[in-house]
Amino acid sequence: MLTVTDVTVSHGPVRALDNVSLLVKAGEVVTLLGANGAGKTSLLRAISGLTPVAAGRIRFLDHELTRLPAARIVGLGLAHCPEGRHVFPDMTVEENLDLGAYSHPEASVRRANMDRAFHYFPVLADRRRQKAGTLSGGEQQMLSLGRALMSSPRLITLDEPSLGLAPMLVDQIFDIIRLINREQNTSVLLVEQNARMALSIAGYGYVMESGRIVLDGPAEKLSANEDVKEFYLGLSAVGAKKSYREVKHYRRRKRWLG
């Protein structure tokens, strides 16, 4: 469904992505793990057409995305939920949702998609006339996801959906992501600092560091990987090391020293 091949992105003199490649299959949930500054958000923005690609290719379904503007990409069925939600605070919940459907001029499609958003997020139906800026953080995250559903996406990219939310709300958000994936067969590319939660719903995962993919594999294998457990799942004091590579080096040195 989505194929990223040797993509490089630079922000001035800084190389944010360096020959990154990944694959998301139809109906699959894929997670991207990595510390802050690893390049995860840059990759999602490049896929969504919000950040220009210096080299490499991005294909979605049968379309080359590499040089397409963001508005065209949404129309092809790829929706992006940015970090920090970015709802329009002075507009109502319903108006925010309606903006997500701009690529679908047909009134019947817009109504069906809004009903779908309210199905997954009934609290939004209760607050449909309320201004988005008065919602709680969890409700704004639901609104951001609901707005993405309004475009009838085949793939949703999610950037830190649990950021700043209470644990109970995090569980609720991830349960809904599971449901959307299962019931709508919508693929998901997920960036999430809560590695344990991300790996629990993903089928495949990639670990990024300094703009590169340093490890990938089925989510179950990543969850069992000693380096991933120590650095990302907080199961050892070694997780306080500065980077995934340092953790790996530490473990190799420990084995060598006996």
C-alpha positions in Angstrom: 0.0 0.0 0.0 2.7 2.5 1.1 6.3 2.1 0.0 9.0 4.5 1.1 12.3 4.0 -0.7 15.6 5.6 0.2 14.0 8.9 1.2 16.2 11.8 2.3 14.9 15.0 3.9 17.0 18.0 4.9 16.2 21.0 7.0 18.8 23.5 5.9 22.2 21.9 6.7 20.6 19.3 9.0 19.7 15.9 7.4 16.5 14.8 9.1 16.1 11.6 7.1 18.9 9.7 5.6 17.9 7.0 3.0 14.9 5.8 4.9 12.8 2.9 3.6 9.7 1.2 5.0 6.6 -0.6 3.9 2.9 -0.5 5.1 0.7 -3.3 3.8 -3.1 -3.0 3.3 -4.9 -3.4 6.5 -1.7 -3.3 8.6 -0.8 -1.3 11.7 2.9 -0.3 11.6 4.6 1.7 14.3 7.7 3.9 14.3 9.7 4.0 17.5 12.5 6.3 18.3 13.7 9.0 20.7 12.8 12.7 20.2 14.6 14.1 17.2 15.0 10.6 15.5 13.2 11.8 12.4 9.8 10.2 12.9 7.7 13.4 12.5 9.8 14.4 9.5 9.0 11.0 7.9 5.2 11.4 8.4 5.3 14.9 7.1 7.3 13.8 4.0 4.7 11.1 3.3 1.9 13.5 3.7 3.4 16.1 1.4 4.0 18.7 4.1 7.9 18.5 3.9 9.8 18.3 0.6 11.8 15.2 -0.2 15.4 15.8 -1.4 15.9 12.2 -2.7 14.1 8.9 -2.8 10.5 7.9 -3.7 7.2 7.6 -1.9 4.4 5.5 -3.5 0.9 5.1 -2.1 -1.4 2.5 -3.9 -0.5 3.2 -7.6 0.4 6.8 -7.1 3.8 8.5 -6.8 3.5 11.0 -3.9 7.1 12.4 -3.9 6.2 15.6 -5.6 2.5 15.9 -5.0 1.0 18.6 -2.7 -0.6 17.7 0.5 -4.2 18.4 -0.7 -3.8 16.0 -3.6 -2.4 13.3 -1.3 -5.5 13.5 1.0 -7.7 13.1 -2.0 -6.0 9.8 -2.8 -6.9 8.4 0.6 -4.0 9.2 2.9 -4.9 11.2 6.0 -2.5 12.7 8.5 -3.2 13.4 12.3 -0.4 15.7 13.4 1.3 15.9 16.8 -0.6 18.3 19.0 -3.9 17.8 17.4 -4.1 21.2 15.6 -7.9 21.6 15.7 -9.4 25.0 14.8 -10.3 26.3 18.2 -12.8 29.0 17.2 -14.8 26.6 15.0 -17.4 24.1 16.3 -16.7 20.3 16.4 -19.0 19.8 13.4 -17.3 22.5 11.4 -13.9 21.0 12.2 -15.1 17.6 11.0 -16.6 19.1 7.9 -13.3 20.6 6.9 -11.8 17.1 6.9 -14.2 16.2 4.1 -13.3 18.9 1.7 -12.1 16.3 -0.8 -15.6 14.8 -0.9 -18.1 17.3 -2.3 -20.9 14.8 -2.3 -23.3 15.6 0.6 -24.2 11.9 1.1 -20.5 10.9 1.5 -20.0 13.8 4.0 -23.0 12.7 6.0 -22.0 9.1 6.0 -18.5 10.0 7.1 -19.7 12.3 9.9 -22.0 9.5 11.1 -18.9 7.2 11.2 -16.9 9.7 13.2 -19.8 10.1 15.7 -20.0 6.2 15.9 -16.4 6.0 17.0 -16.4 9.2 19.1 -20.0 9.6 20.5 -18.7 12.4 22.8 -18.2 14.5 19.7 -21.8 14.1 18.7 -22.8 15.4 22.1 -20.5 18.4 21.6 -21.1 19.0 17.9 -22.1 22.7 18.4 -19.3 23.3 20.9 -16.2 25.2 19.9 -13.2 22.9 19.6 -11.0 25.1 21.7 -13.2 24.4 24.8 -12.8 20.6 24.5 -10.5 18.7 26.8 -7.2 17.4 25.4 -8.6 13.9 25.0 -11.7 15.2 23.2 -9.5 17.3 20.9 -7.5 14.2 20.0 -10.7 12.4 19.2 -11.7 15.3 17.0 -8.4 15.1 15.2 -8.9 11.4 14.5 -12.6 12.0 13.5 -11.5 14.8 11.1 -9.1 12.3 9.5 -11.9 9.8 9.1 -14.0 12.4 7.2 -11.7 12.0 4.1 -12.5 8.2 3.8 -8.8 7.3 4.3 -7.2 4.0 3.2 -4.2 4.9 5.4 -4.0 7.2 8.5 -0.6 8.5 9.8 -0.8 9.3 13.5 1.8 11.4 15.2 1.9 10.9 19.0 -1.9 10.4 19.6 -1.3 9.7 23.4 0.7 12.9 23.9 -0.4 14.7 27.1 -3.3 12.4 27.8 -4.2 10.6 31.0 -3.6 6.8 31.0 -7.4 6.1 30.9 -7.8 8.2 27.8 -4.7 6.7 26.2 -6.3 3.2 26.5 -9.6 4.6 25.0 -7.8 6.2 22.1 -5.9 3.1 21.3 -9.0 0.9 21.5 -10.6 3.2 18.9 -7.6 3.0 16.7 -7.8 -0.8 16.9 -11.5 -0.7 16.0 -11.0 1.6 13.0 -8.2 -0.6 11.7 -10.4 -3.8 12.1 -13.8 -2.5 11.1 -12.8 -0.1 8.3 -9.7 -2.1 7.1 -7.8 1.2 7.4 -4.1 0.9 7.5 -2.2 2.9 10.2 1.3 4.2 10.4 1.8 5.2 14.1 4.4 7.3 15.7 4.2 6.9 19.5 6.5 7.4 22.5 4.5 4.8 24.5 6.3 1.9 22.9 4.6 -0.8 24.9 1.2 0.4 23.7 2.3 1.0 20.1 3.8 -2.5 19.9 0.6 -4.1 21.4 -1.5 -3.0 18.5 1.0 -3.0 15.6 1.8 -6.0 13.4 5.2 -4.6 12.4 7.6 -1.9 13.7 10.6 0.2 12.8 13.1 1.8 15.1 14.6 5.1 14.0 17.6 6.9 15.2 19.3 10.0 13.8 17.2 9.9 10.7 17.9 6.3 9.9 16.1 3.0 10.4 18.3 0.9 12.7 16.0 -2.0 13.4 12.8 -3.5 12.1 10.7 -6.6 12.4 7.3 -8.1 13.5 6.0 -6.3 16.6 6.2 -9.5 18.7 9.9 -9.9 17.9 10.6 -6.3 18.7 8.8 -6.6 22.0 11.0 -9.6 22.8 14.2 -8.0 21.6 16.5 -7.3 24.6 17.8 -4.0 23.2 14.3 -2.7 22.5 13.1 -3.9 26.0 16.0 -2.1 27.7 15.9 1.2 25.8 12.2 1.6 24.8 10.2 -0.5 27.2 12.0 0.6 30.4 12.8 -2.9 31.6 16.4 -2.2 32.7 18.6 0.6 34.0 20.4 0.4 30.7 17.4 2.2 29.3 18.8 5.4 30.7 21.6 5.3 28.0 21.5 8.0 25.4 20.7 6.0 22.3 19.7 2.6 21.0 23.2 2.2 19.6 24.7 2.8 23.0 22.4 0.2 24.5 23.5 -2.3 21.9 27.2 -1.4 22.4 26.7 -1.7 26.2 25.2 -5.2 25.8 28.0 -6.4 23.4 30.7 -5.1 25.7 29.1 -6.7 28.7 29.0 -10.1 26.9 32.6 -9.7 25.7 33.8 -8.9 29.2 31.9 -11.9 30.5 
